[in-house]
Amino acid sequence: MSLTSNPFLLIIIFTIFLCLSSSTYGIPTKYSSILGPKLDKLPTQNKTIELFQIWMKDHGRVYKDLEEKAKKFDIFVSNLKYITESNGNRKSSPHGFLLGLTNFADWSPQEFKERMLHKLDMSMINDTMKLNDIASSSCNAAPSSLDWRLKGAVTNVKDQTNDCSSCWIFTAVGAIEGINAIKTGKLISLSAQELLDCNPAACNTGFVNNAFNWVIRNGGLASDYDYAYTAKKGFCRASQVRNNAFSSIDTYYHVEQSEQGLFCAVAKQPISVCLYAPQDFHHYSYGIYDGPNCPVNSKDTNHCVLIVGYDSVDGQDYWIVKNQWGTSWGMEGYMHIKRNTNKEYGVCAINEWAYNPVKYN
């Protein structure tokens, strides 16, 4: 029975919240002190209430009234059950991924889908598909591991925030930041908001190629400092804010749709990719994600991210992926996704919709 339908339970919950609020709690790393080291133990009701209060403090959650808090607590409990059961059912592996209480723990799956993801219509990009620029045979000398963060080609993790499914913009901007840093030696955080304001598409209706095409036509982008992100579409100020000198690209290409093609692309620069993000993706905490709940043999996607490198551990190969859901998600905003899986489209279709912007000079 939902707590919101039982006034007596609401009073009890409220009383416990007040008691907890008068005490000081240290925030356990990944909440393992309550959920266990594998985050697979569903706690008692009192411990769950305590955990919710700690999580609220950790993420700065303040609800408008007791009714909203109770509704959010119900969702929190539902997500907690999903997280602990999923972790409990996972095969024991020292490098396998685990779910955790991210900054979205009080969002329902439907709410998350509506506010943070969008269904990407691949038919809209067929007529703008460009030939592959990077052939799979062109990277024989690629290093066995690579992290573009260590080479000064990746800016800090950003946050697309609530109610704006602007992932396609952030991954495009990240790829442009990367190639410009590689070519010029200057890493500049560029404006996602300018693309959002000035592109015909909006928060949940665009695709990566739309962003690249606009940057090419505009001759570059403003810096994030000069044109800050607001998470909602506004008036285009491109004519009022100058482009940063290290923001232009000349063209872009659709990367060869294979594991080797994507590997060769990432060996040269950070790469924009789109993939399918199921419910477990939303609660990802750490480890190598292998997409057990993604559609099989499907090219469907609903989210875009940036691959910033690759590595291996104990024979397991993985991509290093930068997301834009803030540093409270995943490994301070990053995740590892398994590569070389022999899946037709890679984990969650990560091989299929990869793009590399090109800067000649």
C-alpha positions as CSV (number, residue, x, y, z in Angstrom):
1,M,0.0,0.0,0.0
2,S,1.3,3.5,-0.9
3,L,2.3,5.7,2.0
4,T,0.4,8.6,0.4
5,S,-2.9,6.7,0.9
6,N,-2.4,6.2,4.6
7,P,-2.5,9.4,6.8
8,F,-1.4,7.5,9.9
9,L,1.8,6.3,8.2
10,L,2.4,9.8,6.9
11,I,2.4,11.1,10.5
12,I,4.8,8.4,11.6
13,I,7.1,9.1,8.6
14,F,7.0,12.8,9.3
15,T,7.9,12.3,13.0
16,I,10.9,10.1,12.1
17,F,12.0,12.7,9.5
18,L,12.0,15.4,12.2
19,C,14.0,13.2,14.5
20,L,16.6,12.4,11.8
21,S,16.8,16.1,10.8
22,S,17.9,17.0,14.4
23,S,21.0,14.7,14.1
24,T,24.1,14.8,12.0
25,Y,24.8,11.9,9.6
26,G,27.9,11.3,7.7
27,I,27.1,10.3,4.1
28,P,28.4,6.8,3.4
29,T,30.3,6.2,0.2
30,K,27.7,4.8,-2.2
31,Y,25.5,4.1,0.9
32,S,27.2,0.8,1.4
33,S,27.1,1.1,5.2
34,I,23.3,0.4,4.9
35,L,22.9,-1.5,1.7
36,G,26.0,-3.7,2.0
37,P,29.2,-3.6,-0.1
38,K,27.4,-4.9,-3.2
39,L,24.4,-2.6,-2.6
40,D,22.1,-5.6,-2.7
41,K,20.5,-5.6,0.7
42,L,17.0,-4.1,1.0
43,P,17.0,-2.4,4.4
44,T,14.2,-2.3,7.1
45,Q,11.6,0.4,6.9
46,N,13.4,2.5,9.5
47,K,16.7,2.1,7.8
48,T,15.1,3.0,4.5
49,I,13.7,6.2,6.0
50,E,17.1,7.0,7.4
51,L,18.7,6.3,4.0
52,F,16.2,8.6,2.3
53,Q,16.9,11.4,4.7
54,I,20.7,11.0,4.1
55,W,20.1,10.9,0.3
56,M,18.0,14.1,0.5
57,K,20.8,15.9,2.3
58,D,23.4,14.5,-0.1
59,H,21.5,15.8,-3.1
60,G,20.0,18.9,-1.7
61,R,16.4,17.8,-2.0
62,V,13.7,20.0,-0.4
63,Y,10.1,19.1,-1.0
64,K,7.3,21.6,-0.8
65,D,5.1,19.7,1.7
66,L,4.7,16.4,3.4
67,E,2.5,15.0,0.7
68,E,5.1,15.6,-2.0
69,K,7.8,14.1,0.3
70,A,5.7,11.0,0.9
71,K,5.1,10.5,-2.9
72,K,8.8,10.9,-3.5
73,F,9.6,8.5,-0.7
74,D,7.3,5.9,-2.4
75,I,9.3,6.3,-5.6
76,F,12.5,6.2,-3.7
77,V,11.5,2.8,-2.1
78,S,10.5,1.4,-5.5
79,N,13.8,2.4,-7.1
80,L,15.7,1.1,-4.0
81,K,14.0,-2.3,-4.5
82,Y,14.9,-2.3,-8.2
83,I,18.5,-1.4,-7.4
84,T,19.1,-4.0,-4.7
85,E,17.3,-6.8,-6.6
86,S,19.2,-6.0,-9.8
87,N,22.5,-6.0,-7.9
88,G,21.5,-9.3,-6.1
89,N,20.7,-11.0,-9.4
90,R,24.0,-9.9,-11.1
91,K,26.6,-12.6,-11.6
92,S,29.5,-12.1,-9.2
93,S,32.3,-10.3,-11.1
94,P,35.1,-8.0,-9.7
95,H,34.5,-5.6,-12.6
96,G,30.8,-6.0,-13.3
97,F,28.6,-2.9,-12.9
98,L,26.5,-2.2,-9.9
99,L,23.5,0.2,-9.5
100,G,23.3,2.8,-6.8
101,L,21.3,5.8,-5.4
102,T,22.1,8.4,-8.0
103,N,20.6,11.9,-8.2
104,F,17.6,10.4,-9.9
105,A,16.6,8.0,-7.0
106,D,13.3,9.9,-6.4
107,W,12.2,9.9,-10.1
108,S,9.9,7.3,-11.5
109,P,11.0,5.5,-14.7
110,Q,8.3,7.4,-16.7
111,E,9.3,10.7,-15.2
112,F,12.9,10.1,-16.1
113,K,12.0,9.1,-19.6
114,E,9.9,12.2,-20.2
115,R,12.4,14.6,-18.6
116,M,15.8,13.3,-19.5
117,L,15.5,11.1,-22.6
118,H,13.9,11.3,-26.0
119,K,13.2,8.8,-28.8
120,L,15.6,9.6,-31.6
121,D,14.0,9.2,-35.0
122,M,16.8,7.8,-37.2
123,S,14.9,8.4,-40.4
124,M,15.5,12.1,-39.9
125,I,19.3,11.7,-40.5
126,N,19.4,9.3,-43.5
127,D,19.5,12.2,-46.0
128,T,22.4,13.8,-44.2
129,M,24.6,10.8,-43.6
130,K,28.2,11.4,-44.6
131,L,30.8,8.8,-45.8
132,N,33.1,7.4,-43.2
133,D,36.2,9.5,-42.6
134,I,38.0,6.9,-40.5
135,A,38.6,3.5,-41.9
136,S,39.0,0.5,-39.6
137,S,42.4,-0.2,-41.2
138,S,43.8,3.2,-40.3
139,C,44.7,2.6,-36.7
140,N,47.2,-0.2,-36.6
141,A,49.4,1.9,-34.4
142,A,46.7,2.9,-31.9
143,P,47.7,2.5,-28.2
144,S,46.1,-0.4,-26.2
145,S,44.6,2.1,-23.8
146,L,43.8,5.8,-24.2
147,D,42.2,8.5,-22.0
148,W,41.6,11.9,-23.7
149,R,41.0,13.5,-20.3
150,L,44.7,13.0,-19.5
151,K,45.6,14.6,-22.8
152,G,43.7,17.8,-22.1
153,A,40.9,17.2,-24.6
154,V,37.9,16.8,-22.3
155,T,36.1,19.6,-20.3
156,N,34.5,19.1,-16.9
157,V,31.3,17.0,-16.6
158,K,28.3,19.1,-17.3
159,D,24.6,18.8,-16.4
160,Q,21.8,19.0,-18.9
161,T,19.5,19.3,-15.8
162,N,15.7,18.7,-15.6
163,D,13.2,18.9,-18.3
164,C,15.5,19.4,-21.2
165,S,16.6,16.3,-23.2
166,S,19.5,18.2,-24.7
167,C,22.0,15.2,-24.7
168,W,22.4,15.5,-28.5
169,I,23.8,19.0,-28.0
170,F,26.2,18.2,-25.2
171,T,27.7,15.2,-27.0
172,A,28.2,17.4,-30.1
173,V,29.7,20.2,-28.1
174,G,32.0,17.7,-26.3
175,A,33.3,16.3,-29.5
176,I,33.9,19.8,-30.9
177,E,35.8,20.8,-27.7
178,G,37.9,17.7,-28.1
179,I,39.0,18.1,-31.7
180,N,39.7,21.8,-31.2
181,A,41.9,21.0,-28.1
182,I,43.8,18.3,-30.1
183,K,44.3,20.6,-33.1
184,T,45.0,23.9,-31.3
185,G,46.2,22.9,-27.8
186,K,43.5,25.0,-26.3
187,L,40.7,23.4,-24.3
188,I,37.7,25.7,-24.1
189,S,34.3,24.9,-22.6
190,L,31.8,25.8,-25.4
191,S,28.2,26.9,-25.3
192,A,25.5,24.2,-25.4
193,Q,22.9,27.0,-24.9
194,E,23.8,28.7,-28.1
195,L,23.1,25.5,-30.0
196,L,19.8,25.0,-28.1
197,D,18.7,28.6,-28.8
198,C,19.8,28.9,-32.4
199,N,19.1,25.4,-33.8
200,P,15.6,24.8,-35.3
201,A,15.3,21.7,-33.1
202,A,14.6,22.0,-29.4
203,C,15.4,20.1,-26.2
204,N,13.9,16.8,-27.2
205,T,13.7,17.0,-31.0
206,G,17.3,17.3,-32.3
207,F,20.1,15.0,-33.3
208,V,23.9,15.3,-33.3
209,N,24.2,16.1,-37.0
210,N,21.8,19.1,-36.6
211,A,24.3,20.5,-34.1
212,F,27.3,20.0,-36.3
213,N,25.6,21.5,-39.3
214,W,24.7,24.6,-37.4
215,V,28.3,25.1,-36.0
216,I,29.7,24.7,-39.5
217,R,27.3,27.4,-40.9
218,N,27.9,29.7,-38.0
219,G,31.7,29.4,-38.1
220,G,32.0,28.2,-34.6
221,L,30.4,28.6,-31.1
222,A,30.6,31.0,-28.2
223,S,32.3,29.9,-25.0
224,D,30.2,28.5,-22.2
225,Y,31.3,31.5,-20.1
226,D,29.9,34.0,-22.7
227,Y,26.7,32.1,-23.4
228,A,25.8,30.1,-20.3
229,Y,23.4,27.2,-20.2
230,T,19.9,27.7,-18.9
231,A,18.3,24.3,-19.8
232,K,15.5,25.9,-21.8
233,K,15.2,27.2,-25.3
234,G,15.5,31.0,-25.6
235,F,16.2,33.7,-28.1
236,C,19.1,33.1,-30.4
237,R,22.0,35.6,-29.5
238,A,24.5,34.2,-31.9
239,S,24.8,37.6,-33.6
240,Q,25.4,39.3,-30.3
241,V,28.0,37.0,-28.8
242,R,31.2,36.4,-30.7
243,N,32.5,32.9,-31.5
244,N,35.4,31.5,-29.5
245,A,38.5,31.3,-31.6
246,F,38.9,27.6,-30.8
247,S,35.4,26.4,-31.7
248,S,35.1,25.8,-35.4
249,I,34.9,22.6,-37.4
250,D,35.1,22.0,-41.1
251,T,32.9,19.0,-41.5
252,Y,31.9,15.8,-39.8
253,Y,31.5,12.1,-40.6
254,H,29.4,9.1,-39.5
255,V,32.0,6.7,-38.1
256,E,32.2,3.2,-39.5
257,Q,29.5,1.1,-37.8
258,S,31.6,-1.6,-36.2
259,E,33.7,-2.2,-33.0
260,Q,36.9,-1.7,-35.0
261,G,35.6,1.4,-36.7
262,L,34.6,3.0,-33.4
263,F,38.0,2.0,-31.9
264,C,39.9,3.7,-34.7
265,A,37.8,6.9,-34.3
266,V,38.3,7.1,-30.6
267,A,42.0,6.6,-31.1
268,K,42.1,9.9,-32.9
269,Q,39.6,12.1,-30.8
270,P,36.7,12.0,-28.4
271,I,33.6,10.7,-30.3
272,S,30.0,11.6,-30.1
273,V,27.7,8.5,-29.8
274,C,24.0,7.8,-29.2
275,L,22.8,4.6,-27.5
276,Y,19.8,3.1,-25.7
277,A,19.6,3.9,-22.0
278,P,17.2,1.5,-20.1
279,Q,16.2,1.8,-16.5
280,D,19.4,0.3,-15.0
281,F,21.4,2.9,-16.9
282,H,19.7,5.6,-14.9
283,H,20.9,4.1,-11.7
284,Y,24.4,3.2,-12.8
285,S,27.0,3.6,-10.1
286,Y,30.2,2.0,-11.2
287,G,31.8,-1.0,-13.0
288,I,31.7,-2.1,-16.6
289,Y,28.2,-1.8,-18.0
290,D,27.2,-4.6,-20.5
291,G,23.6,-3.5,-21.2
292,P,21.6,-6.6,-20.0
293,N,18.3,-4.8,-20.4
294,C,18.9,-3.1,-23.8
295,P,16.8,-4.3,-26.8
296,V,18.5,-7.2,-28.6
297,N,19.8,-6.5,-32.2
298,S,18.2,-3.1,-32.2
299,K,19.6,0.3,-33.4
300,D,17.1,2.2,-31.3
301,T,18.6,5.0,-29.2
302,N,17.2,7.5,-26.7
303,H,20.3,9.1,-25.3
304,C,23.7,10.5,-26.5
305,V,27.0,10.6,-24.7
306,L,30.7,11.2,-25.4
307,I,33.4,8.4,-25.6
308,V,36.6,9.9,-24.3
309,G,38.8,6.8,-24.3
310,Y,39.1,3.1,-23.8
311,D,41.0,0.6,-21.7
312,S,41.0,-3.0,-20.5
313,V,41.1,-4.8,-17.1
314,D,41.6,-8.5,-16.6
315,G,40.8,-9.1,-20.3
316,Q,37.6,-7.1,-20.3
317,D,37.7,-4.2,-22.8
318,Y,35.6,-1.1,-22.1
319,W,34.9,2.4,-23.4
320,I,35.4,5.4,-21.1
321,V,32.1,7.4,-21.4
322,K,31.3,11.0,-20.4
323,N,27.7,11.7,-19.6
324,Q,26.0,15.0,-18.8
325,W,23.9,14.2,-15.8
326,G,26.1,15.9,-13.3
327,T,28.9,14.4,-11.1
328,S,26.4,12.7,-8.7
329,W,25.6,10.1,-11.4
330,G,27.9,7.2,-12.1
331,M,31.6,7.5,-11.4
332,E,31.6,11.3,-11.0
333,G,29.7,11.7,-14.2
334,Y,31.5,8.9,-16.1
335,M,30.8,5.3,-16.8
336,H,32.6,2.3,-18.4
337,I,30.7,0.4,-21.2
338,K,31.9,-3.0,-22.4
339,R,33.4,-3.2,-25.9
340,N,34.4,-6.0,-28.1
341,T,31.3,-8.0,-27.2
342,N,30.5,-9.5,-30.6
343,K,27.1,-7.9,-30.5
344,E,26.0,-6.8,-33.9
345,Y,25.5,-3.1,-32.9
346,G,27.6,-3.1,-29.7
347,V,26.3,-2.7,-26.2
348,C,23.0,-0.8,-26.4
349,A,23.7,0.1,-30.1
350,I,26.8,2.2,-29.2
351,N,28.5,1.3,-32.4
352,E,25.8,2.5,-34.8
353,W,25.4,6.3,-34.3
354,A,28.9,7.6,-33.8
355,Y,30.1,10.9,-35.3
356,N,33.5,12.6,-35.5
357,P,33.8,16.3,-36.2
358,V,36.7,17.3,-38.5
359,K,39.0,20.3,-38.2
360,Y,41.6,20.6,-41.0
361,N,43.8,23.4,-39.8
